Structures are given as structure tokens and as C-alpha cells.
Amino acid sequence: MMASFSEQRAAVKFCFLIGVKRGMKGRRFDNIEEVKEKNEGGAVRHF
């Protein structure tokens, strides 16, 4: 099942926000940029 481009972006953004919330609870906040980079670079392959 192929998602549209906007759906892919929404999913990436949602996953990113979850990661930020976790980071703010004291988890490894320094990984957020790395995760964001991976999501933007591999969005088409992952979704």
C-alpha cells in the first residue's frame, strides 16, 4: 500500500514529535537530530 507524499510527511512528523516528547522526559535528546536526518533521508523507502 503506497501512501501519498503528504501522508508520508505527516507520518515522519508524527514520529519525530513522539521522539521529541520522549527526549524531553530525560531520554537521549542528542539523538533527535540523527533520527530526523534518517527519517527525511529514508522516508520513501520506509513508508
mmJSON file of the N, C-alpha and C atoms, coordinates in Angstrom:
{"data_MODEL":{"atom_site":{
"group_PDB":["ATOM","ATOM","ATOM","ATOM","ATOM","ATOM","ATOM","ATOM","ATOM","ATOM","ATOM","ATOM","ATOM","ATOM","ATOM","ATOM","ATOM","ATOM","ATOM","ATOM","ATOM","ATOM","ATOM","ATOM","ATOM","ATOM","ATOM","ATOM","ATOM","ATOM","ATOM","ATOM","ATOM","ATOM","ATOM","ATOM","ATOM","ATOM","ATOM","ATOM","ATOM","ATOM","ATOM","ATOM","ATOM","ATOM","ATOM","ATOM","ATOM","ATOM","ATOM","ATOM","ATOM","ATOM","ATOM","ATOM","ATOM","ATOM","ATOM","ATOM","ATOM","ATOM","ATOM","ATOM","ATOM","ATOM","ATOM","ATOM","ATOM","ATOM","ATOM","ATOM","ATOM","ATOM","ATOM","ATOM","ATOM","ATOM","ATOM","ATOM","ATOM","ATOM","ATOM","ATOM","ATOM","ATOM","ATOM","ATOM","ATOM","ATOM","ATOM","ATOM","ATOM","ATOM","ATOM","ATOM","ATOM","ATOM","ATOM","ATOM","ATOM","ATOM","ATOM","ATOM","ATOM","ATOM","ATOM","ATOM","ATOM","ATOM","ATOM","ATOM","ATOM","ATOM","ATOM","ATOM","ATOM","ATOM","ATOM","ATOM","ATOM","ATOM","ATOM","ATOM","ATOM","ATOM","ATOM","ATOM","ATOM","ATOM","ATOM","ATOM","ATOM","ATOM","ATOM","ATOM","ATOM","ATOM","ATOM","ATOM","ATOM"],
"id":[1,2,3,4,5,6,7,8,9,10,11,12,13,14,15,16,17,18,19,20,21,22,23,24,25,26,27,28,29,30,31,32,33,34,35,36,37,38,39,40,41,42,43,44,45,46,47,48,49,50,51,52,53,54,55,56,57,58,59,60,61,62,63,64,65,66,67,68,69,70,71,72,73,74,75,76,77,78,79,80,81,82,83,84,85,86,87,88,89,90,91,92,93,94,95,96,97,98,99,100,101,102,103,104,105,106,107,108,109,110,111,112,113,114,115,116,117,118,119,120,121,122,123,124,125,126,127,128,129,130,131,132,133,134,135,136,137,138,139,140,141],
"type_symbol":["N","C","C","N","C","C","N","C","C","N","C","C","N","C","C","N","C","C","N","C","C","N","C","C","N","C","C","N","C","C","N","C","C","N","C","C","N","C","C","N","C","C","N","C","C","N","C","C","N","C","C","N","C","C","N","C","C","N","C","C","N","C","C","N","C","C","N","C","C","N","C","C","N","C","C","N","C","C","N","C","C","N","C","C","N","C","C","N","C","C","N","C","C","N","C","C","N","C","C","N","C","C","N","C","C","N","C","C","N","C","C","N","C","C","N","C","C","N","C","C","N","C","C","N","C","C","N","C","C","N","C","C","N","C","C","N","C","C","N","C","C"],
"label_atom_id":["N","CA","C","N","CA","C","N","CA","C","N","CA","C","N","CA","C","N","CA","C","N","CA","C","N","CA","C","N","CA","C","N","CA","C","N","CA","C","N","CA","C","N","CA","C","N","CA","C","N","CA","C","N","CA","C","N","CA","C","N","CA","C","N","CA","C","N","CA","C","N","CA","C","N","CA","C","N","CA","C","N","CA","C","N","CA","C","N","CA","C","N","CA","C","N","CA","C","N","CA","C","N","CA","C","N","CA","C","N","CA","C","N","CA","C","N","CA","C","N","CA","C","N","CA","C","N","CA","C","N","CA","C","N","CA","C","N","CA","C","N","CA","C","N","CA","C","N","CA","C","N","CA","C","N","CA","C","N","CA","C","N","CA","C"],
"label_alt_id":[null,null,null,null,null,null,null,null,null,null,null,null,null,null,null,null,null,null,null,null,null,null,null,null,null,null,null,null,null,null,null,null,null,null,null,null,null,null,null,null,null,null,null,null,null,null,null,null,null,null,null,null,null,null,null,null,null,null,null,null,null,null,null,null,null,null,null,null,null,null,null,null,null,null,null,null,null,null,null,null,null,null,null,null,null,null,null,null,null,null,null,null,null,null,null,null,null,null,null,null,null,null,null,null,null,null,null,null,null,null,null,null,null,null,null,null,null,null,null,null,null,null,null,null,null,null,null,null,null,null,null,null,null,null,null,null,null,null,null,null,null],
"label_comp_id":["MET","MET","MET","MET","MET","MET","ALA","ALA","ALA","SER","SER","SER","PHE","PHE","PHE","SER","SER","SER","GLU","GLU","GLU","GLN","GLN","GLN","ARG","ARG","ARG","ALA","ALA","ALA","ALA","ALA","ALA","VAL","VAL","VAL","LYS","LYS","LYS","PHE","PHE","PHE","CYS","CYS","CYS","PHE","PHE","PHE","LEU","LEU","LEU","ILE","ILE","ILE","GLY","GLY","GLY","VAL","VAL","VAL","LYS","LYS","LYS","ARG","ARG","ARG","GLY","GLY","GLY","MET","MET","MET","LYS","LYS","LYS","GLY","GLY","GLY","ARG","ARG","ARG","ARG","ARG","ARG","PHE","PHE","PHE","ASP","ASP","ASP","ASN","ASN","ASN","ILE","ILE","ILE","GLU","GLU","GLU","GLU","GLU","GLU","VAL","VAL","VAL","LYS","LYS","LYS","GLU","GLU","GLU","LYS","LYS","LYS","ASN","ASN","ASN","GLU","GLU","GLU","GLY","GLY","GLY","GLY","GLY","GLY","ALA","ALA","ALA","VAL","VAL","VAL","ARG","ARG","ARG","HIS","HIS","HIS","PHE","PHE","PHE"],
"label_asym_id":["A","A","A","A","A","A","A","A","A","A","A","A","A","A","A","A","A","A","A","A","A","A","A","A","A","A","A","A","A","A","A","A","A","A","A","A","A","A","A","A","A","A","A","A","A","A","A","A","A","A","A","A","A","A","A","A","A","A","A","A","A","A","A","A","A","A","A","A","A","A","A","A","A","A","A","A","A","A","A","A","A","A","A","A","A","A","A","A","A","A","A","A","A","A","A","A","A","A","A","A","A","A","A","A","A","A","A","A","A","A","A","A","A","A","A","A","A","A","A","A","A","A","A","A","A","A","A","A","A","A","A","A","A","A","A","A","A","A","A","A","A"],
"label_entity_id":["1","1","1","1","1","1","1","1","1","1","1","1","1","1","1","1","1","1","1","1","1","1","1","1","1","1","1","1","1","1","1","1","1","1","1","1","1","1","1","1","1","1","1","1","1","1","1","1","1","1","1","1","1","1","1","1","1","1","1","1","1","1","1","1","1","1","1","1","1","1","1","1","1","1","1","1","1","1","1","1","1","1","1","1","1","1","1","1","1","1","1","1","1","1","1","1","1","1","1","1","1","1","1","1","1","1","1","1","1","1","1","1","1","1","1","1","1","1","1","1","1","1","1","1","1","1","1","1","1","1","1","1","1","1","1","1","1","1","1","1","1"],
"label_seq_id":[1,1,1,2,2,2,3,3,3,4,4,4,5,5,5,6,6,6,7,7,7,8,8,8,9,9,9,10,10,10,11,11,11,12,12,12,13,13,13,14,14,14,15,15,15,16,16,16,17,17,17,18,18,18,19,19,19,20,20,20,21,21,21,22,22,22,23,23,23,24,24,24,25,25,25,26,26,26,27,27,27,28,28,28,29,29,29,30,30,30,31,31,31,32,32,32,33,33,33,34,34,34,35,35,35,36,36,36,37,37,37,38,38,38,39,39,39,40,40,40,41,41,41,42,42,42,43,43,43,44,44,44,45,45,45,46,46,46,47,47,47],
"pdbx_PDB_ins_code":[null,null,null,null,null,null,null,null,null,null,null,null,null,null,null,null,null,null,null,null,null,null,null,null,null,null,null,null,null,null,null,null,null,null,null,null,null,null,null,null,null,null,null,null,null,null,null,null,null,null,null,null,null,null,null,null,null,null,null,null,null,null,null,null,null,null,null,null,null,null,null,null,null,null,null,null,null,null,null,null,null,null,null,null,null,null,null,null,null,null,null,null,null,null,null,null,null,null,null,null,null,null,null,null,null,null,null,null,null,null,null,null,null,null,null,null,null,null,null,null,null,null,null,null,null,null,null,null,null,null,null,null,null,null,null,null,null,null,null,null,null],
"Cartn_x":[0.847,0.0,0.879,0.722,1.534,0.792,1.481,0.908,1.264,0.413,0.733,1.891,2.463,3.617,3.267,2.093,1.696,1.491,0.985,0.82,2.17,3.138,4.496,5.07,4.932,5.459,4.786,3.473,2.737,3.235,3.483,3.969,5.355,6.217,7.564,7.478,6.638,6.488,5.959,4.979,4.392,5.436,6.198,7.255,8.299,8.612,9.587,9.083,7.802,7.23,7.226,6.918,6.982,8.395,9.374,10.776,11.154,10.653,10.941,10.339,9.103,8.447,9.234,9.682,10.485,11.785,12.407,13.658,13.482,12.359,12.111,11.831,11.504,11.3,12.622,13.726,15.028,15.746,15.185,15.873,16.94,17.518,18.687,18.313,18.297,17.854,18.822,20.086,21.097,20.891,20.027,19.775,18.674,17.985,16.838,17.24,18.329,18.766,19.111,19.75,20.124,18.882,17.897,16.643,15.937,15.909,15.274,15.942,17.261,18.027,17.696,17.673,17.361,15.953,14.993,13.612,13.469,14.107,13.994,14.728,15.836,16.614,15.982,15.263,14.731,13.223,12.552,11.091,10.433,10.932,10.312,10.482,11.648,11.896,11.106,11.007,10.367,8.853,8.272,6.828,6.475],
"Cartn_y":[-1.206,0.0,1.252,2.067,3.28,4.474,5.189,6.41,7.588,8.6,9.805,10.549,11.485,12.219,12.946,13.585,14.332,13.394,12.197,11.212,10.764,10.589,10.234,11.319,12.57,13.691,13.747,13.525,13.548,12.452,11.271,10.152,10.447,11.026,11.391,12.423,13.424,14.497,13.938,13.03,12.422,11.627,10.797,10.009,10.918,12.013,12.967,13.604,13.985,14.606,13.637,12.368,11.342,11.277,11.294,11.254,12.456,13.631,14.851,14.744,14.271,14.121,13.169,12.06,11.107,11.752,12.522,13.199,14.162,14.853,15.834,15.174,13.893,13.162,12.664,13.084,12.734,11.641,11.229,10.218,10.868,10.116,10.597,11.649,12.894,14.007,14.29,13.939,14.21,13.374,12.375,11.532,12.082,13.11,13.614,14.064,14.832,15.302,14.132,13.126,11.943,11.222,11.072,10.413,11.207,12.517,13.388,13.232,13.204,13.059,11.732,10.66,9.329,9.308,9.904,9.909,10.657,11.817,12.608,11.946,11.289,10.633,9.343,8.645,7.331,7.24,8.385,8.397,7.56,7.678,6.974,5.464,5.046,3.611,3.028,3.778,3.234,3.186,4.172,4.18,3.624],
"Cartn_z":[0.0,0.0,0.0,-1.01,-1.113,-0.517,0.362,0.924,0.027,0.04,-0.728,-0.065,-0.795,-0.272,1.021,1.071,2.269,3.458,3.205,4.278,4.809,3.907,4.326,5.222,4.817,5.603,6.971,7.006,8.27,9.203,8.649,9.456,10.015,9.188,9.64,10.75,10.55,11.532,12.851,12.764,13.952,14.734,14.022,14.668,15.299,14.624,15.139,16.434,16.461,17.661,18.836,18.582,19.629,20.199,19.316,19.738,20.585,20.207,20.971,22.365,22.455,23.761,24.653,24.086,24.849,25.313,24.422,24.752,25.915,25.94,26.991,28.333,28.315,29.567,30.144,29.548,30.103,29.336,28.202,27.395,26.533,25.622,24.881,23.843,24.29,23.451,22.308,22.478,21.449,20.185,20.242,19.066,18.161,18.606,17.843,16.437,16.342,15.021,14.107,14.678,13.901,13.383,14.252,13.871,12.773,12.941,11.954,10.586,10.596,9.36,8.671,9.449,8.905,8.32,9.042,8.574,7.258,7.149,5.929,4.77,5.067,4.025,3.54,4.42,4.068,4.087,4.054,4.162,3.071,1.84,0.714,0.879,1.332,1.495,2.671,3.773,4.968,4.87,4.176,4.039,2.689],
"occupancy":[1.0,1.0,1.0,1.0,1.0,1.0,1.0,1.0,1.0,1.0,1.0,1.0,1.0,1.0,1.0,1.0,1.0,1.0,1.0,1.0,1.0,1.0,1.0,1.0,1.0,1.0,1.0,1.0,1.0,1.0,1.0,1.0,1.0,1.0,1.0,1.0,1.0,1.0,1.0,1.0,1.0,1.0,1.0,1.0,1.0,1.0,1.0,1.0,1.0,1.0,1.0,1.0,1.0,1.0,1.0,1.0,1.0,1.0,1.0,1.0,1.0,1.0,1.0,1.0,1.0,1.0,1.0,1.0,1.0,1.0,1.0,1.0,1.0,1.0,1.0,1.0,1.0,1.0,1.0,1.0,1.0,1.0,1.0,1.0,1.0,1.0,1.0,1.0,1.0,1.0,1.0,1.0,1.0,1.0,1.0,1.0,1.0,1.0,1.0,1.0,1.0,1.0,1.0,1.0,1.0,1.0,1.0,1.0,1.0,1.0,1.0,1.0,1.0,1.0,1.0,1.0,1.0,1.0,1.0,1.0,1.0,1.0,1.0,1.0,1.0,1.0,1.0,1.0,1.0,1.0,1.0,1.0,1.0,1.0,1.0,1.0,1.0,1.0,1.0,1.0,1.0],
"B_iso_or_equiv":[0.0,0.0,0.0,0.0,0.0,0.0,0.0,0.0,0.0,0.0,0.0,0.0,0.0,0.0,0.0,0.0,0.0,0.0,0.0,0.0,0.0,0.0,0.0,0.0,0.0,0.0,0.0,0.0,0.0,0.0,0.0,0.0,0.0,0.0,0.0,0.0,0.0,0.0,0.0,0.0,0.0,0.0,0.0,0.0,0.0,0.0,0.0,0.0,0.0,0.0,0.0,0.0,0.0,0.0,0.0,0.0,0.0,0.0,0.0,0.0,0.0,0.0,0.0,0.0,0.0,0.0,0.0,0.0,0.0,0.0,0.0,0.0,0.0,0.0,0.0,0.0,0.0,0.0,0.0,0.0,0.0,0.0,0.0,0.0,0.0,0.0,0.0,0.0,0.0,0.0,0.0,0.0,0.0,0.0,0.0,0.0,0.0,0.0,0.0,0.0,0.0,0.0,0.0,0.0,0.0,0.0,0.0,0.0,0.0,0.0,0.0,0.0,0.0,0.0,0.0,0.0,0.0,0.0,0.0,0.0,0.0,0.0,0.0,0.0,0.0,0.0,0.0,0.0,0.0,0.0,0.0,0.0,0.0,0.0,0.0,0.0,0.0,0.0,0.0,0.0,0.0],
"pdbx_formal_charge":[null,null,null,null,null,null,null,null,null,null,null,null,null,null,null,null,null,null,null,null,null,null,null,null,null,null,null,null,null,null,null,null,null,null,null,null,null,null,null,null,null,null,null,null,null,null,null,null,null,null,null,null,null,null,null,null,null,null,null,null,null,null,null,null,null,null,null,null,null,null,null,null,null,null,null,null,null,null,null,null,null,null,null,null,null,null,null,null,null,null,null,null,null,null,null,null,null,null,null,null,null,null,null,null,null,null,null,null,null,null,null,null,null,null,null,null,null,null,null,null,null,null,null,null,null,null,null,null,null,null,null,null,null,null,null,null,null,null,null,null,null],
"auth_seq_id":[1,1,1,2,2,2,3,3,3,4,4,4,5,5,5,6,6,6,7,7,7,8,8,8,9,9,9,10,10,10,11,11,11,12,12,12,13,13,13,14,14,14,15,15,15,16,16,16,17,17,17,18,18,18,19,19,19,20,20,20,21,21,21,22,22,22,23,23,23,24,24,24,25,25,25,26,26,26,27,27,27,28,28,28,29,29,29,30,30,30,31,31,31,32,32,32,33,33,33,34,34,34,35,35,35,36,36,36,37,37,37,38,38,38,39,39,39,40,40,40,41,41,41,42,42,42,43,43,43,44,44,44,45,45,45,46,46,46,47,47,47],
"auth_comp_id":["MET","MET","MET","MET","MET","MET","ALA","ALA","ALA","SER","SER","SER","PHE","PHE","PHE","SER","SER","SER","GLU","GLU","GLU","GLN","GLN","GLN","ARG","ARG","ARG","ALA","ALA","ALA","ALA","ALA","ALA","VAL","VAL","VAL","LYS","LYS","LYS","PHE","PHE","PHE","CYS","CYS","CYS","PHE","PHE","PHE","LEU","LEU","LEU","ILE","ILE","ILE","GLY","GLY","GLY","VAL","VAL","VAL","LYS","LYS","LYS","ARG","ARG","ARG","GLY","GLY","GLY","MET","MET","MET","LYS","LYS","LYS","GLY","GLY","GLY","ARG","ARG","ARG","ARG","ARG","ARG","PHE","PHE","PHE","ASP","ASP","ASP","ASN","ASN","ASN","ILE","ILE","ILE","GLU","GLU","GLU","GLU","GLU","GLU","VAL","VAL","VAL","LYS","LYS","LYS","GLU","GLU","GLU","LYS","LYS","LYS","ASN","ASN","ASN","GLU","GLU","GLU","GLY","GLY","GLY","GLY","GLY","GLY","ALA","ALA","ALA","VAL","VAL","VAL","ARG","ARG","ARG","HIS","HIS","HIS","PHE","PHE","PHE"],
"auth_asym_id":["A","A","A","A","A","A","A","A","A","A","A","A","A","A","A","A","A","A","A","A","A","A","A","A","A","A","A","A","A","A","A","A","A","A","A","A","A","A","A","A","A","A","A","A","A","A","A","A","A","A","A","A","A","A","A","A","A","A","A","A","A","A","A","A","A","A","A","A","A","A","A","A","A","A","A","A","A","A","A","A","A","A","A","A","A","A","A","A","A","A","A","A","A","A","A","A","A","A","A","A","A","A","A","A","A","A","A","A","A","A","A","A","A","A","A","A","A","A","A","A","A","A","A","A","A","A","A","A","A","A","A","A","A","A","A","A","A","A","A","A","A"],
"auth_atom_id":["N","CA","C","N","CA","C","N","CA","C","N","CA","C","N","CA","C","N","CA","C","N","CA","C","N","CA","C","N","CA","C","N","CA","C","N","CA","C","N","CA","C","N","CA","C","N","CA","C","N","CA","C","N","CA","C","N","CA","C","N","CA","C","N","CA","C","N","CA","C","N","CA","C","N","CA","C","N","CA","C","N","CA","C","N","CA","C","N","CA","C","N","CA","C","N","CA","C","N","CA","C","N","CA","C","N","CA","C","N","CA","C","N","CA","C","N","CA","C","N","CA","C","N","CA","C","N","CA","C","N","CA","C","N","CA","C","N","CA","C","N","CA","C","N","CA","C","N","CA","C","N","CA","C","N","CA","C","N","CA","C","N","CA","C"],
"pdbx_PDB_model_num":[1,1,1,1,1,1,1,1,1,1,1,1,1,1,1,1,1,1,1,1,1,1,1,1,1,1,1,1,1,1,1,1,1,1,1,1,1,1,1,1,1,1,1,1,1,1,1,1,1,1,1,1,1,1,1,1,1,1,1,1,1,1,1,1,1,1,1,1,1,1,1,1,1,1,1,1,1,1,1,1,1,1,1,1,1,1,1,1,1,1,1,1,1,1,1,1,1,1,1,1,1,1,1,1,1,1,1,1,1,1,1,1,1,1,1,1,1,1,1,1,1,1,1,1,1,1,1,1,1,1,1,1,1,1,1,1,1,1,1,1,1]
}}}
